[in-house]
Amino acid sequence: MYLPSKIGQKGDEVDKMKSANEEASPSGSSSGRSTKSSGVFPTFSVAAIPPRAAVSSLATRGIFDLSERPKEISCRNDDAFVAHGAYLLFNAIKRKLTESSYAKVVIGLSGGSTPLPIYSALRHLALASADHEPGRAATHLATAVPEFSEELQRDAKGSDSALDWTRVFFFLVDERYVHPTHADSNQRSIRKHLLGQPNGVACDQPGAECGGDVLPVPEKNLIFPDTSLPLEDCIVKYRSALLELLAATQQIDLVTLGLGPDGHIASIFPPLSEEDLKEQMNPNPIVLHTTTSRFAGFDRITVSLQLLCGAHQKVFFLKGDEKIRLWRDMQDDARSKSVAEFPALAVLQSGNVKVVAVPPLDVHEEHLQQQLRADRTFLSVVVLGASGDLAHKKTYPALFSLFCEGLLPPHFHIVGYARSKMTFDQFWEKISQKLKSLSSFFCRRASAIDLLASFKSHCSYLQGLYDRPADFANLGNHLKEVEGDAEQVGRVLYLALPPDVFLPSVKSYRQSCWNTKGWNRVVVEKPFGRDLKSSDKLSASLMALLREREIFRIDHYLGKEMSLSLTALRFANVAFMPLFHRDYVHSVRITFKEQSGTWRRGGYFDNYGIIRDVMQNHMIQLLTLVAMERPASLKDDDIRDEKVKVLKQMPPVS
């Protein structure tokens, strides 16, 4: 697509636009994004694709067949939704500005009520990055996102310099044709929330009430429709201003979008006729007039669907059950969908889409949560070694995160059992510090304080020895007490212990605490013995007490994000996948760095040492993930088989 760079200057703008449209007539079409033509922004041409075809790239059975699925950020409360959205926008702007001292950022903003708190939080983040007093800036953010004030202070202290807002340009994705100071005006709302102009009036205009918390974006960098003009003149002027901006910047970096209850995005209202769709995907007009009788503001001004698809990054902000259901309906593969019905499908097809949503979007997670809510099984988790380092750093934070994500059943209890003599309050004080630090990193249903208090009510602590049956009898009575009259019970025994006490603990538990009202599981942590001989002996001893399906042998290191990302990095990244080959890799070094020392674990290390603690499990697992061939699938058995092939090629270490 070709767009002349001299459009929008004074003169007969309508004639110039017609001339520009003639020059910019597309020479061809294809079913995907194209930057081949010399234009100011990439195009997504769909001219040759029937909008109502049964099977095509625009009439799709859900979005699971997309070449690039949108990245979903599912949140559980409004604070998390606002914070994730604001950080996403802030980091996108920051990354582009730091590319070079000449880089410019072009952002298209949607209106409506959903993104306004996000825009406010973005302004507070921007003020924090420029503020020499992080505490004061944190107070700004605390107003909009209270639970992220600590993160803001840390970011503000670590910020090298303020962002150069003179290189950031904003335009409106759509606008209601009302006066700029009208209560329904999108630009008025954006001036108020994003720019910090309280009454929605530019600071250099009469009647402005600007304070010290204004985002320092020059007025000339705000490309808004002048809705004080007659409608046709307003559209022509806005189109000319946008074309002039795009000619100078060569790209739209990001657009924010919502999803209306009828499936509309921007002011593109379905169902679209074939003529409407053709006009929306025409790369020439870029700004169009639409109407709606369902929502406030009959006359609308919107950028075209083609322009939205051409943006480098598209971010959807979805809030509320109705919009989440609508988005899931787009993913439902029970029937074909078309862009005429869901204009958002064209945006999804264009790629590089992110979705920030509250409540959660994940269909599979929601299905699991429904199953958990419907399941009447009472879950009891017994953590042996609860006062130890592993339970404190890994086990309880993992259980807390499952609780925060709604992935524990409604009826559950966690019993900590250890030799350390302490009250439950002392035990909780020890483990809660780690849980508090986690609270800001999870999308949540409630505040961190409420979640911690609720999680605490599901926990208890007992002191006892691992080889004393009387102590385990006390544990068994305690479990019966917390489980009450539950008809179905599932019990999980988690051994956060050294291997030398695995067997006596399981024997005592099997004798006094075995569940007869449902299922039992025993989770065995690494290291599993001192060597092959002791490992085989321990395995045989456990098998004499348990069935194989009741035993889970785990390495918690495999749950780290870094470990989980290795498979995606190697086999799902088209840029890196061919490079992981002996012809291109000279050597691989795996370095394990840890700041903390033994931390009162001297007795454990005296018996097992650092090699058994991390090398023969954690680091060997990383080695196999780096060196293995592509597995047949991501199923456990297929990945295990490829890991075993790597280990068979390694000579024993003597």
MORA-V76647 format. One record per backbone hydrogen bond with DSSP energy under -0.5 kcal/mol. CO is the residue of the C=O (numbers start at 1). NH is the residue of the N-H. If there is no record, write none. Layout:
[[CO;NH] [CO;NH]]
//
This chain:
[[4;7] [6;9] [11;13] [12;16] [13;17] [14;18] [15;19] [16;20] [17;21] [18;22] [19;23] [20;24] [22;25] [30;32] [32;45] [34;43] [37;39] [43;34] [45;32] [46;49] [48;50] [50;53] [51;340] [58;60] [59;56] [60;62] [60;337] [63;66] [70;72] [71;355] [72;74] [73;357] [75;359] [77;81] [78;82] [79;83] [80;84] [81;85] [82;86] [83;87] [84;88] [85;89] [86;90] [87;91] [88;92] [89;93] [90;94] [91;95] [92;96] [93;97] [94;98] [96;99] [96;100] [97;100] [100;103] [105;107] [105;169] [106;253] [106;254] [107;109] [107;171] [108;256] [109;173] [109;174] [113;116] [113;117] [115;119] [116;120] [117;121] [118;122] [119;123] [120;124] [121;125] [122;126] [123;127] [124;128] [125;129] [126;130] [127;131] [133;136] [133;137] [134;138] [135;139] [136;140] [137;141] [138;142] [139;143] [140;143] [140;144] [141;144] [141;145] [145;148] [146;149] [148;152] [149;153] [150;154] [151;155] [152;156] [153;157] [154;158] [155;159] [156;159] [163;165] [164;167] [165;168] [167;105] [169;107] [170;223] [171;109] [173;303] [175;301] [176;178] [179;182] [182;185] [185;189] [186;190] [187;191] [188;192] [189;193] [190;194] [190;195] [191;197] [195;215] [196;198] [196;211] [197;200] [202;205] [205;208] [215;217] [216;218] [218;221] [219;222] [221;170] [221;223] [222;224] [223;172] [225;227] [226;229] [230;234] [231;235] [232;236] [233;237] [234;238] [235;239] [236;240] [237;241] [238;242] [239;243] [240;244] [241;245] [242;246] [243;247] [244;248] [245;249] [246;250] [251;253] [252;312] [253;313] [254;108] [255;315] [257;317] [260;263] [264;260] [265;268] [267;269] [268;265] [268;270] [273;277] [274;278] [275;279] [276;280] [277;281] [279;282] [280;306] [282;286] [285;287] [286;304] [288;290] [288;302] [290;300] [298;292] [299;177] [300;290] [301;175] [302;288] [304;308] [305;309] [306;310] [307;311] [308;311] [310;42] [313;255] [314;354] [315;257] [316;318] [316;356] [318;358] [320;324] [321;325] [322;326] [323;327] [324;328] [325;329] [326;330] [327;331] [328;332] [332;335] [337;60] [338;341] [338;342] [340;271] [340;272] [342;345] [343;346] [343;347] [344;348] [345;349] [346;350] [347;351] [348;351] [352;314] [353;71] [354;316] [355;73] [355;357] [356;318] [357;75] [358;320] [362;366] [363;367] [364;368] [365;369] [366;370] [367;371] [368;372] [369;373] [370;374] [371;375] [377;379] [378;380] [378;490] [379;413] [380;382] [380;492] [381;383] [381;415] [382;384] [382;494] [383;386] [383;417] [384;496] [385;388] [385;391] [388;392] [389;393] [390;394] [390;395] [391;396] [394;398] [395;399] [396;400] [397;401] [398;402] [399;403] [400;404] [401;405] [402;407] [403;406] [410;412] [411;379] [413;381] [413;415] [414;416] [414;460] [415;383] [416;462] [417;385] [417;386] [418;464] [420;422] [423;427] [424;428] [425;429] [426;430] [427;431] [428;432] [429;433] [431;434] [431;435] [432;436] [433;437] [434;438] [435;439] [436;439] [438;441] [439;442] [447;451] [448;452] [449;453] [450;454] [451;455] [452;456] [453;457] [455;458] [456;459] [458;414] [460;416] [462;418] [467;469] [468;471] [468;472] [469;473] [470;474] [471;475] [472;476] [473;477] [474;478] [475;479] [476;480] [477;481] [478;482] [479;483] [480;484] [483;486] [488;378] [489;519] [490;380] [491;521] [492;382] [492;494] [493;495] [493;523] [494;384] [494;496] [495;497] [495;525] [498;501] [499;502] [499;503] [501;505] [502;506] [503;507] [504;508] [505;509] [506;510] [507;511] [508;512] [509;513] [517;489] [519;491] [521;493] [522;524] [522;552] [523;495] [523;525] [524;554] [527;529] [531;535] [532;536] [533;537] [534;538] [535;539] [536;540] [537;541] [538;542] [539;543] [540;544] [541;545] [542;545] [542;546] [547;550] [548;551] [550;522] [552;524] [552;554] [554;526] [555;558] [556;559] [557;560] [560;564] [561;565] [562;566] [563;566] [563;567] [564;568] [565;569] [566;570] [567;571] [568;572] [572;574] [573;577] [576;579] [576;580] [577;580] [579;581] [581;584] [581;585] [584;586] [589;591] [591;593] [601;605] [602;606] [603;607] [604;608] [605;609] [608;612] [609;613] [610;614] [610;615] [611;615] [611;616] [614;619] [615;620] [617;621] [618;622] [619;623] [620;624] [621;625] [622;626] [623;627] [624;628] [635;639] [636;640] [637;641] [638;642] [639;643] [640;644] [641;645] [642;646] [643;647] [644;648] [645;649] [646;649] [647;650] [652;654]]
//
